[in-house]
């Protein structure tokens, strides 16, 4: 916390002495933000100064989004310069200020926090923040940021000596960046692929490609990292003189940038090379300088102090926010109670004045409605009675017509039978006058006559058709229960249902009573009736 305040005070002094501040020249916040972002890899110190200038500007005090972006750049620049405690504090502040509707910026902050915890060797937190950032980028389909997450995750795995997993992460990031044409990301991926041993020539080629890209981009910080990694790969290949030359060359450039982290890497690789070359004194000196810088960079106590201060600050803000919410809630409750009281008074006034009037009007309206409904019901009832009388009259008329038709048909049937009987009687009388074989022949003629009369007389069939037409619904119900009945069974069932005697049925069917009784017996079997069941009652019950 003290380091953060000291740095802020120093940069504020520089800004106060700058001509723009003294002369009160209007500033373009967005333009300065873009400039500081471009200077991150080229000149971290200048990027840090510009970011702090924005944070100190009156124009950014109430603009949370601008302050979040400036804090993010300030943190990255501090990280490049090796001030990890300052960087982590700035990032936590950026996380707190980041607007809710800017999830991508918040995810960038998470990714930078993950990178810082990786440098501080707190890999658990590094993975946690990397996962949170990656989830947001995947939701918003931000491919470049997804590649950056893969690259960051590869660095974590490389620090844990999980080189195969690290290489897969770097290659995934490299494939995405090449596809998108993100040469800055490609340079970072190529450089990180050379953080561990492998095919030396292939890795040196990757580093050279990354150096070319960073030179074109004026990315001085990236160039220094490239040359450090190049010296490391030359050491792995046993080319100690070349490695020493590269590391000593880049040592001066790192001093110009002022990056403590790159300076630590450079001293570490120099100690390896000097030791391999037998120059133990130089190796020891390099290790001593590395130890001092490492203690400054990876001071856990300083980091925990920063985290504790941030937690305390958040707790204090949460308490203040809670108190503020509680006060607002009490005010809101008071306003609500006053509003409810006023509403109740108005409601009581309304009830006292308007409800009696409304109730009387409602009763009058209900009475009128009831009278109208009653009149309407009486009219409908009268209409229904008239319709019912018409239906009854039509039914009676139809029934009368059917009865007349059946009576006429039956009368014709009786008449035809009487005529047939008279003719047979006359032929019998004529037979009394005959003798011998003539009597036999005469009887045959009588028989033939009877058969022809029965065959040619349509009256009985008309009567049966009339009975069947009238009872067509009954026949349908009967056949539904007993589908196997023959036509003869159906005719007999109809005649029995109207309660005709055996003789009448024999007369209608042109058979004798004995045959009718046999048919009754067969019908009982077809209907599956027991001996105690009454056939006519059963047929009439269907």
C-alpha positions, 0 to 999 in steps of 0.5 A: 500500500505504501509503495502504491501511494509513493508511486502515485505521489511521484507521478502526480508531481511529474504531472503537476509540473507538466506544461499541460497541467500548468497551462490548463490545456484541455485534454482528450481522455480517450486519446491518452488512454489509447496512447498509454495502451500502445506504449505498454510494450514499448515504454512501460514507464511512459504508459504508467505516467499517462495512465496516472495522468488520467486517474488524476484528471478531474474529467475521469473522477465520475467516469467509472469506465474510464477509471477502470481502463486507466487502472488496468493500463496502470496495473499492466505497466507496473507489472512489466516494471516488476511492481507486482504489489502496486499492480495487484492493488490497481487491478483489485480497484479496477475490478471494484469500479468496473461497470456491470454492463462491461463484462469483457473489460472485467474479464480482461482484469481477471486475466491480468490478475491471473497473470500476476498471481502466476508471477507471484507463484500463487498458481491456484488463484492464477487458475481461478481467475483464468477460468473466470475470464475464459468463461466470459470470453467464450460467452461473448465469442471474443476469440482474441481474448480466448487466445490470450487466456490459453496463452496465460494458462500455458505460462501457468502450466510451464511454471508448474513444469507441465510442459506438454500441457503448456505447449498444447495451450500455446499452440491453441492460442497460436492457431487462433491468433494466426487465423485472426491475423493478430501478429502481436499475439502470435509473437507472444505465443512463439516466445512462450513456446520457447520457455522450456527445452525442446528442438533447439533449432525449431525454438530459435527459429520461433524466437527469431520470428517473434523478434522480427514481429516485435521490432516492427511493432516497437515492442521493446519489452517483448524484444527483451523477453525474446532475447532472454529466451534466446539466450536460454535456448542457446544455453540448453544447446550448449552454445554458451558463448553465443548465449552470453553475448545475447544476454549481455547485449539485452541486459543494457536494453532491460536496464533502459526499460526498468523491468525488474522481472526481465532483469531477474530472468537475465541474471538467472540465465547469466548465472547458468551460462557463467557456471557452465563456462567455469566463471564461478565468480561472475555466476555468484555475482549474478545469483546475488543480484538475482536474489536481491531482486527476487526478494523484492519481486516475490515478497509474499508479506508485501502481497498479503499486506496488499490483499489484507488492505484491499479486503479491509477496504472492501469490508469498510465499503460494504459496511458503508453501503449496508448502512446507506441501504439501511437508511434508504430502506428506512426512508422508503418504509416511512414514505410507504407508511405515509402513502398507505395512511393517505391512501387509507384516508382517501379510501375511507372517504370514498367508501363513506360518500360513494359506496351507499350511492353505488350500492343503491344503483347496483340494487336498482340495476340488479332488479331491472336485470332480474325483471328483464331476465324473467320476461325473457325467460317467460317468452322463451318458455312460451316459445318452447311450449309452442314448439313442444306442442308442434312437435307433439302434433307432428309426432301424433300425425306421423303416428296416425299415418303409420297406423293407418298405413299398417291398418290398410295393409293388414286389411288388404292382407285379410281381404286377400286371405279371405278371397284365397279361402273363398276360392279354395272353398269353391274348388273343394266344393267342385271336388265333391262332384268328382271321383277316382283319379279326377279327385286326386288331380283336382287336389293337386290343382288346389295345392298348386293354386294355393302355392301360386297365390302365396307366391304372388301375394305381396300384401304380407311382404308389404306388411312385414316391410312396414313393420320393419321400417317402423322398428328399424331402430329396435332392429339396430339395437337387437343386432348390436346385442345379437349380431348372429340373428338370421332374417327369419329370427329378426321377423319373428322377434319383431312380431313377438315384440308387438305381442301377436299370437302364434296363430297370427304370426303363422298367418302372416308368415304363411306357415303353421303354428308348429313351425312358429313354435320351433322358430321360437325355440331356435330364437331363444337359443340364439338369444342365449335365454334360460328356461325361466326367461320370458322371450317376449319380456326380453324382446320388449326390454331391448 
